[in-house]
């Protein structure tokens, strides 16, 4: 999967003869929103400390200047194990400590509670009479008071209130809960959100203000590449446009088209909308692709058409700045027609399939790495509309997985590792098969090379960020294996290496050029002419 658009744009492209959709999911939140939340934490801490009643603070004049500390007693909460809090303050026990050091111990408890996800937790030394070296530390984990929505966007107040309803009133304020709600807002097309926490009216409570602003009302992309197949057209040109929040409920309408230098056309349109208060999104889309094959297939007058109607949805389970996990599920109906008109009715094949799918998609971000993953299970039924009954007809199932990992190696190098695979229950129709070759596979081989029922493909790529802004260089190796048909047991192995250059300005344009060569002598089978050395390019512009 190639992230062409960042947030809110879906791009549909066609690989070879089989229609394939590349969708760019929204990132779980934006770094700007996370920074805003972090910047507010200092102010929140100060306001919360000022909110504590005077009688709950220790009177430094009543405390001895030094005392032998034997133990801490932690009061005010039952959520965090006292043993863990004792461990966090272990360095002070058994020592003669000053009032300043006791305050440092309370600060250590505050830090520990916040590390456990209690965003505004505060530990204080209440007024007390110290006996036998026992000191009380009182903990205020912080409860949610009022939720105030400052709506300066086109999103309706009712839609905003529905998403904010996921926050638990009077419950403890947890970082993950606040980030999830803010990121659910930021996942809405054309909407940006930031959260501000401030002292509440009740002791130990904190109010949350959610500030909403408009983003782009429309987003557009035009692109060109040579990712197509030889006989359906290598060179492809297309556009995709998205209207954000037209119904003022966080919905979007998208449409696009693509054509090749041969007679191939692809059209798509769809609609998405939010559902409920947990960030669920429901969508419907339709795409149609028709082609006429060139080269020596022109003698056969080979043409075809594919129509796909999809219903799909996703529900986030985790949606924080460092982790995202969603359940995705849907239904696809495909109507396929292939003809070799030179043979009349004997050369015509009509078939249709109905497929259900479900699985997970997620990501995890660290200080020096990022990982994305998905796992999907498909269960479908393929039927032929004529009297033919090939082995691919009937019920089928398959499992697919994708893993992408980026590891930062210092300030200028990044290592990109990609893996995707498929495991099928039986012989599959060509529209459901796994392909090794192409721009998103083993790049030394043509698009559509080595298609089969089950297989895997992996890539390791080292990128160097040059001193020139937005310019990076890459060296990569691709390899993979595929079982051509489950019933016959034949398989192919392919590997290649290459270099690339990328010039990309975020939210503006992207240029990528790759040159790849074979690592072994495996010959082309999808094209008549075998050669070593293949050039790929992709260019797009965002508006």
C-alpha positions as CSV (number, residue, x, y, z in Angstrom):
1,X,0.0,0.0,0.0
2,X,1.3,3.4,-1.0
3,X,0.4,6.5,1.1
4,X,-0.2,9.0,-1.7
5,X,-2.4,11.5,0.1
6,X,-1.9,11.4,3.8
7,X,-5.2,12.3,5.5
8,X,-8.5,12.1,3.7
9,X,-7.7,11.2,0.1
10,X,-8.2,7.7,-1.5
11,X,-6.4,6.9,-4.7
12,X,-7.5,4.1,-7.0
13,X,-5.0,2.8,-9.5
14,X,-5.0,-0.2,-11.8
15,X,-2.2,-2.8,-11.9
16,X,-1.9,-4.7,-15.1
17,X,-5.3,-6.2,-16.0
18,X,-6.6,-6.6,-12.5
19,X,-8.2,-3.7,-10.7
20,X,-6.5,-2.8,-7.4
21,X,-7.3,0.0,-4.9
22,X,-4.6,1.9,-3.0
23,X,-6.3,3.6,-0.1
24,X,-4.4,6.1,2.1
25,X,-5.8,5.8,5.7
26,X,-5.8,8.7,8.0
27,X,-2.9,8.9,10.4
28,X,-4.0,8.5,14.0
29,X,-3.8,12.1,14.8
30,X,-1.3,14.8,13.8
31,X,2.0,15.7,15.4
32,X,0.8,19.3,15.8
33,X,-2.1,18.2,17.9
34,X,0.1,16.0,20.1
35,X,2.5,18.9,20.6
36,X,-0.4,21.1,21.6
37,X,-1.5,18.6,24.2
38,X,2.1,18.3,25.5
39,X,2.4,22.1,25.7
40,X,-0.8,22.3,27.7
41,X,0.4,19.9,30.3
42,X,2.7,22.3,32.0
43,X,-0.1,24.9,32.4
44,X,-2.4,22.2,33.6
45,X,0.0,21.1,36.3
46,X,0.3,24.7,37.5
47,X,-3.4,25.3,37.5
48,X,-4.1,22.0,39.3
49,X,-1.5,22.7,42.0
50,X,-3.1,26.1,42.6
51,X,-6.5,24.5,42.8
52,X,-5.6,22.3,45.8
53,X,-7.1,23.7,49.1
54,X,-4.6,25.3,51.4
55,X,-5.3,22.9,54.2
56,X,-4.2,20.0,52.0
57,X,-0.7,21.4,51.6
58,X,2.0,20.7,54.2
59,X,2.9,23.7,56.4
60,X,6.7,23.7,56.0
61,X,7.0,25.6,59.3
62,X,5.4,22.6,61.2
63,X,7.7,20.0,59.6
64,X,11.0,19.2,61.1
65,X,14.0,20.5,59.2
66,X,15.3,17.0,59.0
67,X,13.8,13.6,59.8
68,X,14.7,9.9,59.5
69,X,12.2,8.7,56.8
70,X,11.0,5.1,57.4
71,X,8.0,4.8,55.1
72,X,5.6,6.7,52.9
73,X,1.8,6.2,53.1
74,X,-0.1,6.9,49.9
75,X,-3.7,8.1,50.2
76,X,-6.3,9.5,47.9
77,X,-6.5,6.8,45.2
78,X,-7.0,3.0,44.8
79,X,-6.0,2.7,41.1
80,X,-2.2,2.4,41.4
81,X,-0.5,-0.3,43.4
82,X,1.1,1.2,46.5
83,X,4.0,-1.2,46.0
84,X,4.8,0.5,42.7
85,X,4.7,3.9,44.3
86,X,7.0,2.7,47.1
87,X,9.4,1.5,44.4
88,X,9.3,4.9,42.8
89,X,10.4,6.6,46.1
90,X,12.7,3.8,47.3
91,X,15.8,6.1,47.2
92,X,14.5,8.3,50.0
93,X,13.6,5.5,52.5
94,X,16.0,4.9,55.4
95,X,17.6,8.3,54.9
96,X,17.6,11.6,56.8
97,X,15.6,13.9,54.5
98,X,14.7,17.5,54.3
99,X,11.4,19.1,53.4
100,X,12.8,19.8,49.9
101,X,13.6,16.1,49.5
102,X,10.1,15.2,50.6
103,X,8.7,17.5,47.9
104,X,11.0,15.8,45.4
105,X,9.6,12.4,46.5
106,X,6.1,13.7,45.9
107,X,7.2,15.0,42.5
108,X,8.5,11.5,41.7
109,X,5.1,10.1,42.6
110,X,3.5,12.6,40.3
111,X,5.7,11.6,37.4
112,X,5.1,7.9,38.0
113,X,1.3,8.4,38.0
114,X,1.5,10.4,34.7
115,X,3.6,7.7,33.2
116,X,0.8,5.3,33.9
117,X,-1.5,7.5,31.8
118,X,-3.1,9.7,34.4
119,X,-2.6,12.9,32.5
120,X,-3.1,15.5,35.3
121,X,-2.2,13.4,38.4
122,X,-0.6,15.4,41.2
123,X,0.9,14.2,44.5
124,X,1.2,16.6,47.4
125,X,2.3,16.6,51.0
126,X,-0.8,17.4,53.1
127,X,-0.7,19.0,56.5
128,X,0.2,16.2,59.0
129,X,1.9,15.3,62.2
130,X,4.8,13.0,61.4
131,X,5.3,10.1,63.8
132,X,7.8,7.3,63.7
133,X,9.2,8.5,60.4
134,X,6.0,7.9,58.5
135,X,5.0,10.5,55.9
136,X,1.7,10.8,54.0
137,X,1.7,11.6,50.3
138,X,-1.8,12.4,49.0
139,X,-2.5,11.7,45.3
140,X,-5.1,13.4,43.1
141,X,-5.4,11.4,39.9
142,X,-7.7,14.0,38.4
143,X,-11.3,13.5,37.3
144,X,-12.9,15.0,34.2
145,X,-15.2,17.9,34.9
146,X,-16.9,19.8,32.1
147,X,-16.2,19.1,28.4
148,X,-16.4,22.4,26.4
149,X,-16.5,22.4,22.6
150,X,-15.3,25.6,20.9
151,X,-16.5,24.9,17.4
152,X,-15.0,27.2,14.8
153,X,-15.5,24.7,12.0
154,X,-18.2,23.6,9.5
155,X,-18.8,20.5,11.6
156,X,-22.3,20.7,13.1
157,X,-22.5,21.0,16.9
158,X,-24.6,17.8,17.1
159,X,-21.9,15.8,15.3
160,X,-19.2,17.3,17.5
161,X,-21.1,16.5,20.7
162,X,-21.6,12.9,19.5
163,X,-17.9,12.3,19.2
164,X,-17.2,14.0,22.5
165,X,-19.7,11.8,24.2
166,X,-17.1,9.0,24.3
167,X,-15.4,10.8,27.2
168,X,-16.5,9.4,30.6
169,X,-17.7,12.2,32.8
170,X,-16.5,12.1,36.4
171,X,-14.0,9.4,35.5
172,X,-10.3,9.7,35.9
173,X,-8.5,11.6,33.1
174,X,-6.4,9.2,31.1
175,X,-4.0,10.4,28.4
176,X,-5.1,7.6,26.1
177,X,-8.8,8.5,26.4
178,X,-8.2,12.2,25.6
179,X,-5.9,11.4,22.7
180,X,-8.4,8.9,21.3
181,X,-11.2,11.4,21.2
182,X,-9.0,14.2,19.8
183,X,-7.6,11.8,17.1
184,X,-11.2,10.7,16.3
185,X,-11.9,14.4,15.6
186,X,-8.7,14.8,13.6
187,X,-9.6,11.7,11.5
188,X,-12.7,13.6,10.2
189,X,-12.1,14.9,6.7
190,X,-11.5,18.7,6.7
191,X,-11.4,19.0,10.5
192,X,-8.5,19.8,12.9
193,X,-8.8,19.5,16.7
194,X,-6.8,20.5,19.8
195,X,-7.4,19.9,23.4
196,X,-6.8,22.2,26.4
197,X,-7.1,21.1,30.0
198,X,-7.8,23.6,32.8
199,X,-8.7,23.4,36.4
200,X,-12.3,22.5,37.1
201,X,-14.7,23.8,39.6
202,X,-14.6,20.8,41.9
203,X,-11.5,19.9,43.9
204,X,-9.3,17.5,41.9
205,X,-11.4,17.9,38.7
206,X,-10.1,19.2,35.3
207,X,-12.2,20.6,32.4
208,X,-11.4,19.8,28.8
209,X,-11.8,22.3,26.0
210,X,-11.9,20.9,22.5
211,X,-11.1,23.5,19.9
212,X,-12.3,22.6,16.4
213,X,-11.1,24.4,13.2
214,X,-11.6,23.9,9.5
215,X,-9.0,22.2,7.3
216,X,-9.3,21.9,3.5
217,X,-12.8,21.8,2.1
218,X,-11.5,19.9,-1.0
219,X,-8.3,18.0,-1.8
220,X,-7.1,17.0,-5.3
221,X,-4.3,14.9,-6.7
222,X,-3.0,14.4,-10.3
223,X,-0.5,11.6,-10.9
224,X,1.4,9.7,-13.6
225,X,3.4,6.5,-13.4
226,X,4.6,3.6,-15.5
227,X,3.3,0.9,-13.1
228,X,0.9,-0.6,-15.6
229,X,1.3,-3.8,-17.6
230,X,2.8,-4.1,-21.1
231,X,-0.4,-5.2,-22.8
232,X,-2.8,-2.9,-20.9
233,X,-0.6,0.1,-21.0
234,X,2.6,0.9,-18.9
235,X,2.0,4.6,-18.7
236,X,-0.9,5.8,-16.7
237,X,-2.4,9.2,-15.9
238,X,-5.0,9.9,-13.3
239,X,-6.7,12.2,-10.8
240,X,-8.5,11.9,-7.5
241,X,-10.6,14.5,-5.8
242,X,-12.2,14.5,-2.4
243,X,-14.9,16.9,-0.9
244,X,-14.5,17.1,2.8
245,X,-17.4,17.4,5.2
246,X,-20.1,18.3,2.7
247,X,-22.9,17.2,5.0
248,X,-21.3,18.9,8.1
249,X,-21.2,15.5,9.9
250,X,-17.5,14.6,9.1
251,X,-18.3,12.8,5.9
252,X,-16.6,12.9,2.5
253,X,-17.3,12.3,-1.2
254,X,-14.5,11.1,-3.5
255,X,-14.2,10.4,-7.2
256,X,-11.4,9.7,-9.6
257,X,-10.3,8.4,-12.9
258,X,-7.3,6.9,-14.7
259,X,-6.3,5.9,-18.2
260,X,-3.3,4.3,-19.8
261,X,-1.4,4.7,-23.0
262,X,-3.2,1.7,-24.2
263,X,-7.0,1.5,-24.1
264,X,-7.5,1.0,-20.4
265,X,-9.8,3.2,-18.2
266,X,-10.7,3.1,-14.5
267,X,-13.3,5.2,-12.8
268,X,-14.3,5.3,-9.1
269,X,-16.5,7.2,-6.7
270,X,-17.7,6.7,-3.1
271,X,-19.0,8.2,0.1
272,X,-17.9,7.8,3.7
273,X,-19.5,9.0,7.0
274,X,-18.9,8.6,10.7
275,X,-21.2,6.4,12.8
276,X,-21.6,6.6,16.5
277,X,-19.3,8.1,19.1
278,X,-16.3,5.7,18.9
279,X,-14.8,6.9,15.6
280,X,-16.5,4.2,13.4
281,X,-16.6,5.1,9.7
282,X,-18.9,3.6,7.2
283,X,-18.4,3.8,3.4
284,X,-19.7,2.7,0.1
285,X,-17.7,2.8,-3.2
286,X,-18.1,1.8,-6.8
287,X,-15.3,1.3,-9.4
288,X,-15.3,0.2,-13.0
289,X,-12.4,-0.7,-15.2
290,X,-12.4,-1.6,-18.8
291,X,-9.5,-2.5,-21.1
292,X,-8.4,-3.5,-24.6
293,X,-5.2,-5.4,-24.7
294,X,-2.5,-4.3,-27.1
295,X,0.6,-5.8,-28.8
296,X,0.0,-9.3,-30.2
297,X,-3.2,-9.7,-28.1
298,X,-4.7,-7.2,-30.5
299,X,-5.0,-10.0,-33.0
300,X,-7.4,-11.7,-30.6
301,X,-9.4,-8.6,-30.0
302,X,-9.0,-9.1,-26.3
303,X,-11.2,-6.8,-24.1
304,X,-12.6,-6.9,-20.6
305,X,-14.5,-5.2,-17.9
306,X,-14.6,-5.3,-14.1
307,X,-17.2,-3.7,-11.9
308,X,-16.8,-3.6,-8.1
309,X,-19.3,-2.5,-5.5
310,X,-17.9,-2.3,-1.9
311,X,-19.4,-1.7,1.5
312,X,-16.9,-1.2,4.2
313,X,-16.4,0.1,7.7
314,X,-13.6,0.6,10.3
315,X,-13.8,1.0,14.1
316,X,-10.8,2.2,16.1
317,X,-10.0,0.3,19.2
318,X,-6.8,2.3,20.1
319,X,-6.2,5.7,18.7
320,X,-3.4,7.5,20.5
321,X,-0.3,9.4,19.4
322,X,1.9,6.3,19.7
323,X,-0.5,3.4,18.9
324,X,-3.4,2.9,16.5
325,X,-5.5,-0.3,16.1
326,X,-8.7,-0.6,14.1
327,X,-11.0,-3.4,13.2
328,X,-12.0,-3.3,9.5
329,X,-14.7,-5.2,7.8
330,X,-16.7,-5.2,4.6
331,X,-18.3,-6.8,1.6
332,X,-17.3,-6.7,-2.1
333,X,-19.4,-7.7,-5.2
334,X,-17.4,-8.1,-8.4
335,X,-18.8,-8.5,-11.9
336,X,-16.1,-9.7,-14.4
337,X,-16.2,-10.1,-18.1
338,X,-13.3,-11.2,-20.4
339,X,-13.6,-11.6,-24.1
340,X,-11.5,-12.7,-27.0
341,X,-13.8,-11.5,-29.7
342,X,-11.9,-13.3,-32.5
343,X,-13.3,-16.6,-31.1
344,X,-16.9,-15.3,-30.8
345,X,-19.0,-16.6,-27.9
346,X,-16.4,-19.3,-27.3
347,X,-13.9,-16.6,-26.2
348,X,-16.3,-14.9,-23.8
349,X,-16.2,-15.5,-20.0
350,X,-18.5,-14.0,-17.5
351,X,-18.2,-14.5,-13.7
352,X,-19.1,-12.8,-10.5
353,X,-18.0,-13.0,-6.9
354,X,-19.3,-12.0,-3.5
355,X,-16.7,-11.7,-0.7
356,X,-16.8,-10.8,3.0
357,X,-13.6,-9.6,4.7
358,X,-12.6,-8.7,8.2
359,X,-9.4,-8.0,10.1
360,X,-7.2,-5.5,11.8
361,X,-5.0,-2.6,10.8
362,X,-2.7,-0.8,13.1
363,X,0.5,1.1,13.8
364,X,3.0,1.8,16.6
365,X,5.4,4.7,16.8
366,X,8.5,5.0,18.9
367,X,11.1,7.7,19.3
368,X,13.3,6.1,16.6
369,X,10.9,3.8,14.7
370,X,7.5,3.3,13.3
371,X,5.6,0.1,12.4
372,X,2.4,-0.5,10.5
373,X,0.6,-3.8,10.0
374,X,-2.6,-5.4,8.8
375,X,-4.1,-8.9,8.8
376,X,-7.3,-9.6,6.8
377,X,-9.3,-12.8,6.2
378,X,-11.5,-13.1,3.1
379,X,-14.3,-15.5,2.5
380,X,-15.9,-15.5,-0.9
381,X,-18.0,-17.3,-3.5
382,X,-17.0,-17.2,-7.2
383,X,-19.6,-18.2,-9.8
384,X,-19.4,-18.4,-13.6
385,X,-22.4,-17.1,-15.6
386,X,-22.0,-19.7,-18.4
387,X,-21.8,-23.5,-18.5
388,X,-18.0,-23.6,-17.9
389,X,-17.0,-24.8,-14.4
390,X,-13.2,-24.4,-13.9
391,X,-11.5,-25.4,-10.7
392,X,-11.6,-21.9,-9.4
393,X,-15.4,-21.8,-9.2
394,X,-17.0,-22.2,-5.8
395,X,-16.2,-21.0,-2.3
396,X,-12.7,-19.8,-1.5
397,X,-10.9,-18.1,1.4
398,X,-7.6,-16.4,1.8
399,X,-5.5,-14.7,4.5
400,X,-3.4,-11.6,3.7
401,X,-0.9,-9.7,5.9
402,X,1.3,-6.6,5.5
403,X,4.0,-5.4,7.8
404,X,6.0,-2.1,7.3
405,X,8.8,-1.0,9.6
406,X,10.9,2.2,9.5
407,X,14.0,2.4,11.7
408,X,15.9,5.6,12.1
409,X,19.7,5.1,12.0
410,X,21.1,8.3,13.2
411,X,20.0,11.6,11.7
412,X,20.3,10.9,8.0
413,X,19.7,7.2,7.4
414,X,16.5,5.2,7.6
415,X,16.0,1.5,7.1
416,X,12.6,0.5,5.6
417,X,11.5,-3.1,5.9
418,X,8.4,-4.3,4.1
419,X,6.7,-7.7,4.0
420,X,3.4,-8.8,2.5
421,X,2.0,-12.3,2.0
422,X,-1.1,-14.3,1.1
423,X,-2.2,-17.8,2.0
424,X,-5.1,-19.3,0.0
425,X,-7.4,-22.3,0.7
426,X,-7.6,-23.5,-2.9
427,X,-6.9,-22.4,-6.5
428,X,-8.0,-18.8,-6.9
429,X,-9.3,-16.8,-9.8
430,X,-6.8,-14.3,-11.3
431,X,-8.6,-11.4,-9.7
432,X,-7.8,-12.8,-6.2
433,X,-4.2,-13.9,-6.8
434,X,-1.0,-12.7,-5.3
435,X,1.7,-11.2,-7.7
436,X,5.4,-10.9,-7.1
437,X,6.6,-8.6,-9.9
438,X,6.0,-4.9,-10.3
439,X,6.7,-1.5,-8.8
440,X,5.4,-2.6,-5.4
441,X,7.0,-6.1,-5.5
442,X,10.2,-7.4,-6.9
443,X,11.0,-4.3,-9.0
444,X,13.4,-6.1,-11.4
445,X,10.4,-7.9,-12.9
446,X,7.3,-6.6,-14.9
447,X,4.0,-5.8,-13.3
448,X,2.0,-9.0,-12.9
449,X,4.9,-11.3,-13.1
450,X,4.6,-14.6,-11.2
451,X,0.9,-14.5,-10.1
452,X,-0.3,-17.3,-7.8
453,X,-2.5,-18.4,-5.0
454,X,-0.1,-18.1,-2.0
455,X,3.2,-16.4,-1.6
456,X,5.2,-13.7,0.1
457,X,7.3,-10.7,-0.9
458,X,9.8,-8.7,1.2
459,X,11.9,-5.6,0.7
460,X,14.8,-4.0,2.6
461,X,15.6,-0.4,1.6
462,X,18.2,1.9,3.1
463,X,17.5,5.6,2.5
464,X,19.8,8.6,2.9
465,X,18.4,12.1,3.5
466,X,20.7,14.4,1.5
467,X,21.5,18.0,2.5
468,X,19.2,19.1,-0.3
469,X,15.7,19.6,1.3
470,X,13.2,16.9,0.4
471,X,15.8,14.8,-1.6
472,X,16.7,11.3,-0.5
473,X,18.6,8.4,-2.1
474,X,17.9,4.7,-1.7
475,X,19.4,1.3,-2.2
476,X,17.2,-1.7,-2.0
477,X,16.8,-5.5,-2.4
478,X,13.5,-7.3,-3.2
479,X,12.8,-11.0,-3.0
480,X,9.8,-13.3,-2.8
481,X,8.2,-16.7,-3.6
482,X,4.8,-17.7,-4.9
483,X,2.9,-20.9,-5.4
484,X,1.4,-20.6,-8.9
485,X,-1.6,-22.9,-8.2
486,X,-2.4,-24.8,-5.0
487,X,-3.5,-27.9,-6.9
488,X,-0.3,-28.3,-8.9
489,X,2.4,-27.3,-6.4
490,X,4.5,-25.3,-8.9
491,X,6.2,-22.2,-7.5
492,X,8.7,-19.5,-8.5
493,X,11.4,-17.6,-6.6
494,X,12.5,-14.1,-7.7
495,X,14.9,-11.5,-6.3
496,X,16.4,-8.2,-7.4
497,X,18.3,-5.2,-6.3
498,X,18.4,-1.5,-7.2
499,X,18.8,2.1,-6.4
500,X,16.3,5.0,-6.2
501,X,15.9,8.7,-5.8
502,X,13.0,10.5,-4.2
503,X,12.1,14.1,-4.1
504,X,9.1,14.8,-1.9
505,X,7.7,17.9,-0.3
506,X,5.0,17.0,2.3
507,X,1.4,18.0,1.3
508,X,2.7,19.3,-2.1
509,X,4.3,16.9,-4.5
510,X,6.2,13.6,-4.8
511,X,8.7,12.2,-7.3
512,X,10.2,8.7,-7.2
513,X,12.5,7.0,-9.7
514,X,13.8,3.4,-9.3
515,X,16.2,1.3,-11.3
516,X,16.2,-2.4,-10.6
517,X,18.1,-5.5,-11.8
518,X,17.8,-9.2,-11.3
519,X,19.7,-11.1,-8.6
520,X,19.2,-14.4,-10.3
521,X,18.6,-15.8,-13.8
522,X,14.8,-16.2,-13.4
523,X,13.3,-15.3,-16.8
524,X,10.3,-13.2,-17.5
525,X,7.1,-15.2,-18.3
526,X,4.6,-12.4,-18.4
527,X,6.3,-10.7,-21.4
528,X,7.8,-12.2,-24.6
529,X,11.1,-10.4,-24.3
530,X,13.3,-11.1,-21.3
531,X,15.7,-8.4,-20.2
532,X,17.7,-7.3,-17.1
533,X,17.2,-3.7,-15.9
534,X,13.9,-2.0,-15.3
535,X,13.0,1.6,-14.6
536,X,10.0,2.8,-12.6
537,X,8.7,6.3,-12.0
538,X,5.9,7.9,-10.0
539,X,5.0,11.6,-9.9
540,X,2.0,13.3,-8.2
541,X,0.9,16.7,-7.2
542,X,-1.5,17.7,-4.4
543,X,-3.8,20.7,-4.5
